[in-house]
Amino acid sequence: EVQLVESGGGLVQPGGSLRLSCAASGFTFDDYAMSWVRQAPGKGLERVSSIYSDISYTWYADSVKGRFTISTDSAKNTVYLQMNSLKSEDTGVYYCAKSRSRTWEPGDYDYWGQGTQVTVSA
């Protein structure tokens, strides 16, 4: 059974940092692209970052480029999102999502975590 369990969200002041974790189980971690997707209050889903572990490829949305870093620990089957210089517009629920293949395709997620809330506020 595939499971994705996020953790690390919370309340942080603007300019602060958080590190999100997504512990994965039930599949061979390096065989699939993994992504972080967020949903701001009243808005749709936005892909934040993706990683292809087998070739160390990473992608970032323009809105987070230079501030967020995605990484994996294959030994722990865990994907991380280090978020620095956080802004109020980064507020939302952050989901970890598994793709059906080694590369990311639009809408091609087959499993999602339960989400973790990130709130950036003074």
All heavy atoms as an XYZ file, in Angstrom:
943
protein
N       0.840     -1.191      0.000
C       0.000      0.000      0.000
C       0.879      1.247      0.000
O       1.770      1.403      0.825
C      -0.891      0.009      1.240
C      -1.786      1.236      1.338
C      -2.518      1.308      2.673
O      -2.255      0.460      3.543
O      -3.344      2.216      2.833
N       0.613      2.130     -0.954
C       1.366      3.380     -1.045
C       0.860      4.360      0.000
O      -0.341      4.556      0.165
C       1.226      3.993     -2.443
C       1.861      5.382     -2.483
C       1.861      3.093     -3.492
N       1.794      4.955      0.711
C       1.442      5.995      1.682
C       2.422      7.143      1.579
O       3.627      6.930      1.388
C       1.466      5.441      3.106
C       0.290      4.553      3.448
C       0.202      4.257      4.938
O       1.207      4.077      5.608
N      -1.016      4.239      5.456
N       1.897      8.356      1.693
C       2.697      9.576      1.729
C       2.248     10.355      2.963
O       1.067     10.684      3.092
C       2.477     10.419      0.477
C       2.797      9.750     -0.862
C       2.362     10.657     -2.018
C       4.281      9.450     -0.975
N       3.187     10.644      3.847
C       2.845     11.321      5.099
C       3.703     12.569      5.243
O       4.924     12.479      5.409
C       3.047     10.392      6.303
C       2.673     11.117      7.586
C       2.217      9.119      6.139
N       3.042     13.729      5.162
C       3.750     14.996      5.289
C       3.857     15.428      6.748
O       3.006     15.075      7.573
C       3.046     16.114      4.516
C       2.908     15.894      3.026
C       1.525     15.440      2.667
O       0.863     14.824      3.530
O       1.080     15.690      1.522
N       4.874     16.226      7.019
C       5.031     16.834      8.330
C       5.888     18.084      8.182
O       6.497     18.308      7.129
C       5.683     15.859      9.313
O       6.960     15.478      8.867
N       5.906     18.891      9.231
C       6.787     20.054      9.245
C       6.123     21.398      9.043
O       6.784     22.435      9.108
N       4.837     21.393      8.772
C       4.154     22.666      8.599
C       4.009     23.405      9.923
O       4.340     22.890     10.987
N       3.505     24.641      9.841
C       3.295     25.419     11.058
C       3.136     26.885     10.760
O       2.964     27.284      9.593
N       3.192     27.676     11.808
C       3.072     29.127     11.713
C       4.463     29.742     11.793
O       5.252     29.411     12.700
C       2.204     29.651     12.858
C       2.111     31.167     13.024
C       1.439     31.807     11.809
C       1.364     31.507     14.310
N       4.767     30.616     10.851
C       6.086     31.246     10.820
C       5.918     32.697     10.398
O       4.987     33.037      9.651
C       7.024     30.476      9.860
C       6.522     30.530      8.435
C       8.460     30.973      9.961
N       6.804     33.540     10.864
C       6.754     34.949     10.489
C       7.334     35.157      9.100
O       8.177     34.349      8.647
C       7.533     35.782     11.497
C       6.911     35.840     12.876
C       7.641     36.786     13.809
O       8.788     37.141     13.588
N       6.955     37.197     14.873
N       6.925     36.203      8.420
C       7.537     36.512      7.117
C       9.053     36.605      7.241
O       9.573     37.177      8.210
C       6.921     37.865      6.759
C       5.605     37.860      7.460
C       5.842     37.139      8.758
N       9.740     36.006      6.259
C      11.195     35.961      6.295
C      11.743     34.726      6.975
O      12.953     34.465      6.889
N      10.885     33.969      7.620
C      11.309     32.776      8.328
C      11.461     31.568      7.419
O      11.299     31.660      6.192
N      11.765     30.430      8.049
C      12.015     29.189      7.303
C      11.243     28.027      7.916
O      10.955     28.017      9.114
C      13.504     28.842      7.324
O      14.280     29.834      6.695
N      10.924     27.074      7.067
C      10.346     25.804      7.482
C      10.908     24.711      6.587
O      11.248     24.977      5.424
C       8.824     25.803      7.355
C       7.982     26.535      8.395
C       6.513     26.515      7.966
C       8.144     25.917      9.764
N      10.963     23.501      7.096
C      11.315     22.346      6.264
C      10.196     21.324      6.354
O       9.884     20.814      7.429
C      12.631     21.701      6.681
C      13.086     20.645      5.682
C      14.422     20.022      6.001
N      14.321     18.979      7.008
C      15.196     17.976      7.126
N      16.217     17.890      6.306
N      15.049     17.084      8.081
N       9.611     21.049      5.200
C       8.569     20.034      5.107
C       9.198     18.686      4.770
O      10.172     18.617      4.017
C       7.545     20.393      4.034
C       6.895     21.773      4.138
C       5.842     21.934      3.041
C       6.299     22.006      5.508
N       8.618     17.634      5.302
C       9.058     16.277      5.005
C       7.877     15.461      4.492
O       6.740     15.676      4.927
C       9.617     15.602      6.257
O      10.731     16.288      6.772
N       8.177     14.524      3.608
C       7.161     13.599      3.103
C       7.765     12.206      3.153
O       8.645     11.874      2.355
C       6.752     13.965      1.687
S       5.682     12.737      0.889
N       7.292     11.413      4.093
C       7.771     10.039      4.232
C       6.930      9.133      3.346
O       5.703      9.079      3.486
C       7.682      9.604      5.684
N       7.593      8.436      2.424
C       6.906      7.590      1.453
C       7.124      6.117      1.766
O       8.188      5.719      2.248
C       7.407      7.888      0.046
N       6.125      5.305      1.466
C       6.253      3.861      1.634
C       5.374      3.160      0.612
O       4.439      3.754      0.061
C       5.863      3.442      3.052
O       4.520      3.788      3.332
N       5.692      1.887      0.356
C       4.868      1.085     -0.539
C       5.286      1.109     -1.998
O       4.612      0.514     -2.842
N       6.389      1.788     -2.342
C       6.874      1.795     -3.720
C       8.374      2.095     -3.708
O       8.921      2.540     -2.713
C       6.121      2.817     -4.566
C       6.282      4.260     -4.127
C       7.184      5.102     -4.757
C       5.515      4.764     -3.082
C       7.322      6.427     -4.368
C       5.644      6.087     -2.685
C       6.555      6.918     -3.320
N       9.014      1.812     -4.851
C      10.448      2.078     -4.989
C      10.633      3.563     -5.247
O      10.324      4.067     -6.334
C      11.053      1.251     -6.118
O      10.787     -0.133     -5.867
C      12.552      1.475     -6.205
N      11.133      4.241     -4.292
C      11.154      5.695     -4.253
C      11.803      6.324     -5.483
O      11.268      7.264     -6.067
C      11.890      6.107     -2.980
C      11.779      7.549     -2.638
C      10.569      8.094     -2.237
C      12.881      8.372     -2.704
C      10.466      9.417     -1.904
C      12.792      9.701     -2.380
C      11.581     10.226     -1.971
N      12.943      5.808     -5.906
C      13.693      6.433     -6.990
C      13.082      6.199     -8.380
O      13.576      6.731     -9.358
C      15.136      5.939     -6.982
C      15.938      6.517     -5.825
O      15.494      7.538     -5.260
O      16.993      5.951     -5.491
N      12.051      5.398     -8.480
C      11.453      5.086     -9.775
C      10.390      6.089    -10.224
O       9.835      5.958    -11.324
C      10.820      3.698     -9.744
C      11.841      2.581     -9.772
O      13.030      2.886    -10.020
O      11.455      1.421     -9.549
N      10.094      7.083     -9.376
C       8.992      7.989     -9.677
C       9.363      9.435     -9.364
O      10.093      9.708     -8.413
C       7.748      7.604     -8.876
C       7.294      6.198     -9.163
C       7.730      5.136     -8.389
C       6.450      5.929    -10.237
C       7.350      3.842     -8.667
C       6.060      4.640    -10.519
C       6.511      3.602     -9.736
O       6.121      2.323    -10.028
N       8.807     10.343    -10.163
C       8.939     11.765     -9.851
C       8.075     12.082     -8.636
O       6.979     11.538     -8.476
C       8.500     12.601    -11.040
N       8.579     12.965     -7.803
C       7.850     13.406     -6.615
C       7.711     14.917     -6.676
O       8.625     15.618     -7.131
C       8.580     12.998     -5.344
C       8.738     11.495     -5.161
S       7.170     10.661     -4.916
C       6.633     11.361     -3.349
N       6.588     15.418     -6.195
C       6.324     16.851     -6.258
C       5.726     17.366     -4.960
O       5.124     16.607     -4.196
C       5.331     17.155     -7.396
O       5.833     16.757     -8.641
N       5.900     18.658     -4.766
C       5.174     19.383     -3.738
C       4.173     20.296     -4.457
O       4.554     21.042     -5.365
C       6.111     20.212     -2.867
C       6.912     19.390     -1.912
C       8.193     18.946     -2.084
C       6.487     18.916     -0.635
N       8.594     18.212     -0.998
C       7.560     18.179     -0.082
C       5.308     19.022      0.105
C       7.489     17.567      1.167
C       5.237     18.423      1.347
C       6.325     17.701      1.867
N       2.934     20.224     -4.018
C       1.843     21.001     -4.607
C       1.135     21.728     -3.465
O       0.910     21.129     -2.411
C       0.848     20.074     -5.339
C      -0.293     20.885     -5.954
C       1.562     19.267     -6.417
N       0.812     22.989     -3.660
C       0.156     23.728     -2.580
C      -1.181     24.289     -3.036
O      -1.435     24.462     -4.227
C       1.043     24.856     -2.063
C       1.245     26.004     -3.034
C       2.250     27.007     -2.462
N       2.494     28.108     -3.388
C       3.434     29.029     -3.209
N       4.233     28.983     -2.129
N       3.598     30.010     -4.096
N      -2.009     24.578     -2.035
C      -3.295     25.213     -2.293
C      -3.471     26.362     -1.317
O      -3.604     26.130     -0.103
C      -4.445     24.224     -2.166
C      -5.778     24.816     -2.570
C      -6.850     23.769     -2.773
O      -6.827     22.711     -2.145
N      -7.781     24.047     -3.672
N      -3.442     27.568     -1.828
C      -3.671     28.752     -1.011
C      -5.159     28.893     -0.726
O      -5.995     28.370     -1.488
C      -3.139     29.985     -1.724
N      -5.523     29.593      0.322
C      -6.936     29.761      0.660
C      -7.723     30.334     -0.506
O      -7.351     31.375     -1.065
C      -6.899     30.731      1.838
C      -5.561     30.536      2.450
C      -4.634     30.228      1.308
N      -8.785     29.658     -0.905
C      -9.647     30.130     -1.968
C      -9.090     30.007     -3.369
O      -9.684     30.525     -4.318
N      -7.958     29.313     -3.520
C      -7.329     29.175     -4.836
C      -7.162     27.717     -5.222
O      -7.388     26.820     -4.415
C      -5.981     29.891     -4.845
C      -6.085     31.396     -4.628
C      -4.759     32.078     -4.852
C      -4.884     33.592     -4.714
N      -3.577     34.279     -4.955
N      -6.764     27.492     -6.448
C      -6.566     26.143     -6.933
C      -5.204     25.585     -6.568
O      -4.393     26.232     -5.899
N      -4.935     24.380     -7.039
C      -3.666     23.731     -6.771
C      -2.555     24.358     -7.610
O      -2.754     24.679     -8.785
C      -3.772     22.240     -7.075
C      -4.717     21.443     -6.175
C      -4.883     20.028     -6.724
C      -4.212     21.402     -4.755
N      -1.401     24.508     -7.001
C      -0.228     25.054     -7.685
C       0.963     24.147     -7.442
O       1.321     23.887     -6.285
C       0.097     26.460     -7.166
C       1.361     27.069     -7.780
C       1.854     28.312     -7.051
O       1.422     28.561     -5.908
O       2.688     29.038     -7.633
N       1.565     23.648     -8.525
C       2.783     22.862     -8.358
C       3.914     23.796     -7.935
O       4.174     24.797     -8.602
C       3.140     22.126     -9.640
C       4.398     21.252     -9.504
C       4.588     20.320    -10.662
N       4.954     20.970    -11.901
C       6.041     20.686    -12.616
N       6.910     19.792    -12.156
N       6.265     21.281    -13.766
N       4.578     23.415     -6.854
C       5.655     24.237     -6.298
C       7.011     23.741     -6.771
O       7.861     24.530     -7.184
C       5.580     24.215     -4.759
C       6.790     24.910     -4.151
C       4.284     24.847     -4.269
N       7.220     22.410     -6.706
C       8.523     21.861     -7.040
C       8.399     20.385     -7.332
O       7.496     19.717     -6.806
C       9.494     22.087     -5.871
O      10.794     21.619     -6.183
N       9.287     19.883     -8.192
C       9.345     18.459     -8.504
C      10.789     17.995     -8.524
O      11.707     18.787     -8.756
C       8.707     18.166     -9.865
O       7.340     18.492     -9.878
N      10.964     16.700     -8.311
C      12.306     16.124     -8.355
C      12.247     14.754     -8.995
O      11.328     13.970     -8.756
C      12.927     16.058     -6.934
C      14.385     15.616     -7.004
C      12.111     15.167     -6.011
C      15.153     15.856     -5.711
N      13.238     14.499     -9.866
C      13.433     13.171    -10.430
C      14.701     12.639     -9.764
O      15.807     13.009    -10.159
C      13.631     13.205    -11.938
C      12.596     13.944    -12.739
C      12.845     14.245    -14.075
C      11.382     14.350    -12.208
C      11.918     14.925    -14.846
C      10.454     15.029    -12.971
C      10.725     15.313    -14.289
O       9.814     15.983    -15.045
N      14.534     11.800     -8.775
C      15.668     11.399     -7.951
C      16.757     10.681     -8.738
O      17.935     10.872     -8.483
C      15.194     10.491     -6.814
O      14.352     11.182     -5.950
N      16.347      9.860     -9.735
C      17.341      9.029    -10.412
C      18.318      9.835    -11.243
O      19.440      9.395    -11.496
C      16.657      7.963    -11.268
C      15.695      8.561    -12.280
O      15.338      9.746    -12.148
O      15.300      7.836    -13.217
N      17.934     11.044    -11.655
C      18.860     11.868    -12.436
C      19.111     13.212    -11.768
O      19.669     14.111    -12.354
C      18.355     12.098    -13.874
C      16.981     12.800    -13.875
C      18.299     10.793    -14.638
C      16.535     13.237    -15.261
N      18.668     13.345    -10.525
C      18.897     14.567     -9.755
C      18.381     15.821    -10.457
O      19.000     16.879    -10.385
C      20.390     14.725     -9.454
O      20.847     13.630     -8.673
N      17.266     15.696    -11.143
C      16.648     16.844    -11.819
C      15.646     17.483    -10.874
O      14.872     16.795    -10.216
C      15.940     16.380    -13.085
C      15.059     17.447    -13.706
C      15.597     18.417    -14.542
C      13.688     17.472    -13.462
C      14.798     19.401    -15.100
C      12.882     18.446    -14.013
C      13.436     19.411    -14.832
O      12.649     20.382    -15.380
N      15.657     18.809    -10.816
C      14.692     19.532    -10.000
C      14.023     20.637    -10.800
O      14.612     21.170    -11.757
C      15.350     20.151     -8.758
O      16.402     21.027     -9.169
C      15.907     19.086     -7.833
N      12.797     20.957    -10.442
C      12.026     22.029    -11.082
C      11.358     22.849    -10.004
O      10.910     22.299     -8.987
C      10.964     21.421    -11.994
C      10.077     22.444    -12.642
C      10.248     23.035    -13.854
C       8.874     23.011    -12.087
N       9.228     23.928    -14.094
C       8.368     23.937    -13.022
C       8.177     22.826    -10.900
C       7.210     24.682    -12.817
C       7.016     23.560    -10.673
C       6.544     24.475    -11.628
N      11.274     24.161    -10.232
C      10.628     25.057     -9.282
C       9.709     26.028     -9.996
O      10.020     26.502    -11.094
C      11.675     25.871     -8.502
C      12.619     25.042     -7.676
C      13.847     24.659     -8.184
C      12.261     24.628     -6.396
C      14.716     23.871     -7.436
C      13.121     23.848     -5.636
C      14.347     23.472     -6.170
O      15.190     22.695     -5.415
N       8.602     26.351     -9.350
C       7.751     27.420     -9.847
C       8.496     28.747     -9.709
O       9.305     28.921     -8.784
C       6.457     27.471     -9.027
N       8.237     29.666    -10.613
C       8.913     30.969    -10.569
C       8.701     31.663     -9.227
O       9.577     32.382     -8.742
C       8.408     31.867    -11.694
C       8.934     31.444    -13.056
O       9.912     30.660    -13.106
O       8.368     31.878    -14.067
N       7.541     31.432     -8.624
C       7.188     32.123     -7.379
C       8.051     31.689     -6.198
O       8.113     32.398     -5.183
C       5.714     31.899     -7.049
O       5.433     30.511     -6.947
N       8.728     30.549     -6.317
C       9.530     30.053     -5.186
C      11.001     29.876     -5.552
O      11.823     29.551     -4.682
C       8.970     28.718     -4.636
C       7.496     28.855     -4.294
C       9.202     27.578     -5.613
N      11.330     30.088     -6.811
C      12.706     29.858     -7.267
C      13.675     30.735     -6.471
O      13.447     31.926     -6.280
C      12.798     30.162     -8.765
C      13.914     29.470     -9.494
C      13.769     29.660    -10.983
C      12.595     28.897    -11.545
N      12.492     28.996    -13.020
N      14.755     30.128     -5.996
C      15.740     30.855     -5.207
C      15.449     30.874     -3.722
O      16.303     31.258     -2.917
N      14.232     30.473     -3.339
C      13.858     30.466     -1.918
C      13.602     29.050     -1.389
O      13.846     28.774     -0.215
C      12.597     31.301     -1.701
C      12.731     32.752     -2.110
C      11.511     33.563     -1.697
N      10.291     33.117     -2.351
C       9.201     32.693     -1.704
N       9.191     32.652     -0.381
N       8.128     32.326     -2.382
N      13.091     28.182     -2.240
C      12.763     26.812     -1.847
C      13.760     25.841     -2.465
O      14.253     26.056     -3.574
C      11.365     26.424     -2.317
C      10.232     27.122     -1.608
C      10.443     28.206     -0.764
C       8.921     26.687     -1.811
C       9.393     28.845     -0.135
C       7.858     27.314     -1.186
C       8.098     28.399     -0.347
N      14.013     24.738     -1.746
C      14.889     23.686     -2.249
C      14.259     22.329     -1.984
O      13.909     22.021     -0.842
C      16.263     23.735     -1.574
O      16.860     25.018     -1.784
C      17.187     22.675     -2.168
N      14.115     21.535     -3.046
C      13.588     20.188     -2.906
C      14.752     19.206     -2.891
O      15.760     19.398     -3.573
C      12.592     19.848     -4.047
C      11.833     18.560     -3.760
C      13.303     19.794     -5.394
C      10.671     18.311     -4.733
N      14.625     18.160     -2.089
C      15.671     17.148     -2.018
C      15.066     15.837     -1.558
O      13.907     15.795     -1.119
C      16.780     17.592     -1.053
O      16.277     17.723      0.270
N      15.838     14.779     -1.708
C      15.376     13.469     -1.268
C      16.468     12.761     -0.476
O      17.654     13.036     -0.626
C      14.970     12.574     -2.457
O      16.115     12.392     -3.297
C      13.843     13.181     -3.245
N      16.035     11.834      0.355
C      16.917     10.895      1.035
C      16.384      9.509      0.693
O      15.391      9.063      1.274
C      16.898     11.145      2.541
C      17.884     10.264      3.298
O      18.198      9.157      2.786
O      18.312     10.644      4.377
N      17.027      8.865     -0.276
C      16.522      7.572     -0.743
C      16.583      6.508      0.339
O      15.744      5.609      0.376
C      17.307      7.123     -1.977
O      17.104      8.017     -3.043
N      17.547      6.600      1.206
C      17.663      5.617      2.286
C      16.476      5.689      3.230
O      16.064      4.686      3.818
C      18.957      5.831      3.052
N      15.911      6.893      3.362
C      14.759      7.083      4.241
C      13.450      7.168      3.467
O      12.387      7.376      4.061
C      14.942      8.357      5.069
C      16.116      8.313      6.026
C      16.207      9.600      6.833
C      17.363      9.548      7.821
N      17.481     10.801      8.616
N      13.504      7.059      2.123
C      12.308      7.211      1.291
C      11.552      8.495      1.655
O      10.327      8.486      1.859
C      11.374      6.007      1.439
C      11.717      4.889      0.492
O      12.804      4.866     -0.082
N      10.807      3.974      0.317
N      12.281      9.568      1.739
C      11.698     10.831      2.172
C      12.085     11.948      1.207
O      13.233     12.007      0.749
C      12.170     11.184      3.595
O      11.750     10.153      4.497
C      11.573     12.509      4.058
N      11.113     12.792      0.902
C      11.365     13.981      0.100
C      11.135     15.199      0.989
O      10.207     15.212      1.807
C      10.472     14.020     -1.169
C       8.995     13.960     -0.815
C      10.775     15.244     -2.015
N      11.996     16.191      0.823
C      11.958     17.379      1.668
C      11.688     18.621      0.824
O      11.976     18.663     -0.372
C      13.292     17.565      2.390
C      13.703     16.398      3.243
C      14.599     15.447      2.764
C      13.204     16.244      4.539
C      14.986     14.373      3.549
C      13.585     15.174      5.325
C      14.477     14.238      4.821
O      14.847     13.175      5.611
N      11.160     19.642      1.488
C      11.054     20.964      0.869
C      11.538     21.971      1.905
O      10.849     22.223      2.899
C       9.623     21.276      0.443
C       9.483     22.576     -0.347
C      10.151     22.447     -1.728
C       8.001     22.950     -0.525
N      12.733     22.483      1.667
C      13.276     23.534      2.525
C      12.753     24.868      2.006
O      12.982     25.213      0.841
C      14.799     23.516      2.506
C      15.442     24.625      3.320
C      15.209     24.486      4.807
O      15.323     23.393      5.352
N      14.888     25.593      5.480
N      12.064     25.607      2.868
C      11.443     26.870      2.463
C      12.068     28.008      3.268
O      11.936     28.028      4.501
C       9.937     26.802      2.705
C       9.263     25.623      2.019
S       7.467     25.654      2.155
C       7.254     25.504      3.928
N      12.746     28.889      2.579
C      13.388     30.044      3.211
C      12.745     31.335      2.721
O      12.034     31.353      1.711
C      14.879     30.062      2.886
C      15.612     28.837      3.398
O      15.261     28.269      4.435
N      16.644     28.435      2.681
N      13.008     32.418      3.444
C      12.484     33.738      3.070
C      10.994     33.676      2.781
O      10.520     34.180      1.760
C      13.244     34.283      1.854
O      14.630     34.363      2.105
N      10.269     33.068      3.673
C       8.840     32.845      3.444
C       8.066     34.158      3.399
O       8.380     35.121      4.114
C       8.273     31.924      4.515
C       8.616     30.438      4.307
C       8.450     29.647      5.579
C       7.754     29.864      3.196
N       7.041     34.172      2.539
C       6.188     35.335      2.350
C       4.751     34.955      2.695
O       4.395     33.779      2.692
C       6.245     35.795      0.897
C       7.646     36.056      0.365
C       7.601     36.395     -1.113
C       9.001     36.634     -1.679
N       8.967     36.943     -3.126
N       3.927     35.962      2.936
C       2.528     35.685      3.275
C       1.836     34.907      2.157
O       0.964     34.071      2.410
C       1.786     36.990      3.548
O       1.867     37.858      2.430
N       2.232     35.170      0.906
C       1.616     34.465     -0.214
C       2.023     32.992     -0.317
O       1.506     32.258     -1.152
C       1.919     35.179     -1.546
C       3.378     35.471     -1.780
C       3.749     36.898     -1.418
O       3.332     37.359     -0.323
O       4.461     37.540     -2.211
N       2.950     32.550      0.535
C       3.285     31.125      0.591
C       2.329     30.349      1.486
O       2.393     29.122      1.563
C       4.714     30.932      1.114
C       5.764     31.483      0.187
O       5.641     31.282     -1.047
O       6.715     32.119      0.678
N       1.434     31.044      2.156
C       0.456     30.394      3.033
C      -0.430     29.444      2.245
O      -0.903     29.777      1.159
C      -0.413     31.454      3.731
O       0.413     32.198      4.639
C      -1.548     30.821      4.516
N      -0.652     28.264      2.811
C      -1.527     27.294      2.170
C      -1.290     25.903      2.717
O      -0.479     25.705      3.618
N      -2.017     24.957      2.163
C      -1.810     23.544      2.486
C      -0.855     22.970      1.456
O      -1.074     23.122      0.244
C      -3.135     22.763      2.497
C      -2.868     21.297      2.822
C      -4.106     23.373      3.497
N       0.185     22.336      1.942
C       1.210     21.757      1.069
C       1.039     20.243      1.035
O       1.002     19.586      2.082
C       2.597     22.126      1.574
C       2.977     23.551      1.261
C       2.324     24.622      1.878
C       3.964     23.838      0.325
C       2.648     25.926      1.572
C       4.305     25.142      0.017
C       3.644     26.185      0.647
O       3.981     27.489      0.339
N       0.950     19.728     -0.193
C       0.773     18.304     -0.406
C       1.999     17.715     -1.093
O       2.584     18.325     -1.989
C      -0.434     18.037     -1.292
C      -1.752     18.504     -0.737
C      -2.243     19.762     -1.068
C      -2.505     17.689      0.098
C      -3.456     20.203     -0.566
C      -3.725     18.119      0.595
C      -4.190     19.375      0.264
O      -5.394     19.797      0.760
N       2.326     16.514     -0.703
C       3.319     15.706     -1.394
C       2.554     14.820     -2.366
O       1.507     14.260     -2.018
C       4.051     14.878     -0.345
S       5.193     13.655     -0.968
N       3.057     14.718     -3.602
C       2.355     13.935     -4.611
C       3.324     13.077     -5.409
O       4.419     13.530     -5.770
C       1.583     14.854     -5.558
N       2.922     11.861     -5.683
C       3.728     10.909     -6.459
C       3.205     10.878     -7.889
O       2.001     10.804     -8.137
C       3.620      9.516     -5.835
C       4.252      8.399     -6.655
C       3.925      7.061     -6.067
C       4.312      5.913     -6.991
N       3.491      5.945     -8.221
N       4.129     10.912     -8.848
C       3.753     10.764    -10.247
C       3.697      9.295    -10.641
O       4.228      8.435     -9.947
C       4.758     11.490    -11.150
O       4.665     12.880    -11.002
N       3.057      9.019    -11.782
C       2.953      7.637    -12.264
C       4.231      7.156    -12.932
O       4.365      5.958    -13.203
C       1.790      7.515    -13.249
C       0.434      7.600    -12.606
C      -0.675      7.295    -13.595
N      -1.968      7.214    -12.941
C      -2.746      8.245    -12.729
N      -2.377      9.444    -13.121
N      -3.913      8.099    -12.126
N       5.152      8.062    -13.223
C       6.374      7.668    -13.907
C       7.571      8.427    -13.336
O       7.431      9.214    -12.401
C       6.239      7.932    -15.410
O       6.187      9.324    -15.642
N       8.733      8.208    -13.962
C       9.954      8.892    -13.510
C       9.935     10.381    -13.806
O      10.699     11.130    -13.209
C      11.166      8.265    -14.197
C      11.631      6.970    -13.581
C      12.915      6.499    -14.241
N      13.548      5.442    -13.489
C      13.264      4.162    -13.624
N      12.332      3.790    -14.478
N      13.890      3.247    -12.908
N       9.111     10.804    -14.740
C       9.054     12.223    -15.084
C       7.670     12.777    -14.770
O       6.697     12.031    -14.701
C       9.369     12.457    -16.566
O       8.413     11.728    -17.352
C      10.765     11.966    -16.903
N       7.609     14.093    -14.594
C       6.347     14.731    -14.256
C       5.570     15.070    -15.525
O       6.128     15.566    -16.494
C       6.616     16.020    -13.481
C       5.368     16.763    -13.132
C       4.603     16.600    -12.023
C       4.740     17.788    -13.902
N       3.532     17.450    -12.063
C       3.590     18.194    -13.200
C       5.042     18.402    -15.120
C       2.743     19.185    -13.673
C       4.188     19.388    -15.601
C       3.058     19.763    -14.868
N       4.279     14.779    -15.518
C       3.371     15.189    -16.577
C       2.181     15.876    -15.928
O       1.792     15.520    -14.814
C       2.883     13.976    -17.383
C       3.986     13.215    -18.107
C       4.592     14.005    -19.245
O       3.925     14.943    -19.751
O       5.724     13.685    -19.640
N       1.578     16.856    -16.590
C       0.439     17.565    -15.983
C      -0.667     16.612    -15.546
O      -1.128     15.786    -16.332
C      -0.035     18.485    -17.123
C       1.162     18.679    -17.979
C       1.916     17.376    -17.928
N      -1.068     16.731    -14.297
C      -2.173     15.929    -13.793
C      -1.879     14.462    -13.589
O      -2.782     13.678    -13.322
N      -0.615     14.076    -13.721
C      -0.259     12.657    -13.711
C       0.134     12.155    -12.330
O       1.048     11.357    -12.182
C       0.882     12.408    -14.708
C       1.042     10.933    -15.027
O       0.026     10.212    -14.990
O       2.180     10.512    -15.298
N      -0.572     12.638    -11.310
C      -0.312     12.159     -9.960
C      -1.226     10.970     -9.665
O      -2.393     10.973    -10.051
C      -0.619     13.263     -8.940
C       0.135     14.561     -9.176
C      -0.550     15.714     -9.527
C       1.507     14.631     -9.032
C       0.110     16.908     -9.728
C       2.186     15.821     -9.231
C       1.488     16.959     -9.582
O       2.147     18.138     -9.786
N      -0.705      9.965     -8.966
C      -1.579      8.858     -8.590
C      -1.754      8.713     -7.087
O      -2.695      8.036     -6.645
C      -1.112      7.534     -9.218
C       0.324      7.169     -8.884
O       1.006      7.955     -8.201
O       0.760      6.085     -9.307
N      -0.893      9.341     -6.315
C      -1.060      9.311     -4.864
C      -0.713     10.676     -4.265
O       0.222     11.344     -4.737
C      -0.186      8.227     -4.217
C      -0.656      6.833     -4.512
C      -0.128      6.121     -5.576
C      -1.640      6.238     -3.729
C      -0.567      4.849     -5.862
C      -2.083      4.963     -4.006
C      -1.542      4.272     -5.077
O      -1.993      3.015     -5.355
N      -1.461     11.034     -3.228
C      -1.279     12.294     -2.524
C      -1.167     12.032     -1.026
O      -1.774     11.092     -0.504
C      -2.478     13.218     -2.744
C      -2.677     13.664     -4.142
C      -3.185     12.930     -5.185
C      -2.400     14.962     -4.676
N      -3.241     13.696     -6.322
C      -2.770     14.948     -6.039
C      -1.889     16.142     -4.129
C      -2.629     16.060     -6.866
C      -1.758     17.253     -4.950
C      -2.120     17.198     -6.294
N      -0.425     12.900     -0.353
C      -0.446     12.874      1.100
C      -1.659     13.624      1.621
O      -2.462     14.144      0.851
N      -1.757     13.695      2.930
C      -2.914     14.333      3.554
C      -2.775     15.846      3.626
O      -3.758     16.547      3.893
C      -3.128     13.757      4.972
C      -2.266     14.372      6.069
C      -0.806     13.946      6.035
O      -0.396     13.115      5.226
N      -0.020     14.514      6.944
N      -1.562     16.353      3.409
C      -1.323     17.788      3.429
C      -0.849     18.279      4.787
O      -1.170     17.695      5.820
N      -0.084     19.365      4.754
C       0.369     20.014      5.980
C       0.196     21.523      5.816
O       0.527     22.079      4.767
C       1.819     19.626      6.318
O       2.184     20.178      7.589
C       2.814     20.106      5.263
N      -0.336     22.174      6.833
C      -0.655     23.593      6.748
C       0.585     24.442      7.017
O       1.301     24.225      8.002
C      -1.733     23.963      7.771
C      -2.077     25.436      7.834
C      -2.819     25.916      6.611
O      -3.744     25.267      6.118
N      -2.414     27.081      6.098
N       0.813     25.392      6.121
C       1.864     26.393      6.305
C       1.191     27.760      6.369
O       0.453     28.133      5.457
C       2.888     26.355      5.158
C       3.857     27.527      5.252
C       3.647     25.036      5.173
N       1.437     28.485      7.448
C       0.871     29.816      7.609
C       2.007     30.802      7.846
O       2.785     30.627      8.797
C      -0.118     29.873      8.777
O      -1.154     28.896      8.559
C      -0.744     31.249      8.897
N       2.105     31.792      6.964
C       3.136     32.819      7.086
C       2.442     34.112      7.479
O       1.710     34.701      6.685
C       3.929     32.987      5.789
C       5.067     33.988      5.998
C       4.463     31.652      5.318
N       2.680     34.530      8.714
C       1.975     35.700      9.220
C       2.755     36.322     10.366
O       3.392     35.615     11.157
C       0.576     35.301      9.698
O      -0.076     36.399     10.294
N       2.664     37.641     10.451
C       3.299     38.345     11.566
C       2.398     38.303     12.803
O       2.803     38.687     13.881
C       3.589     39.781     11.172
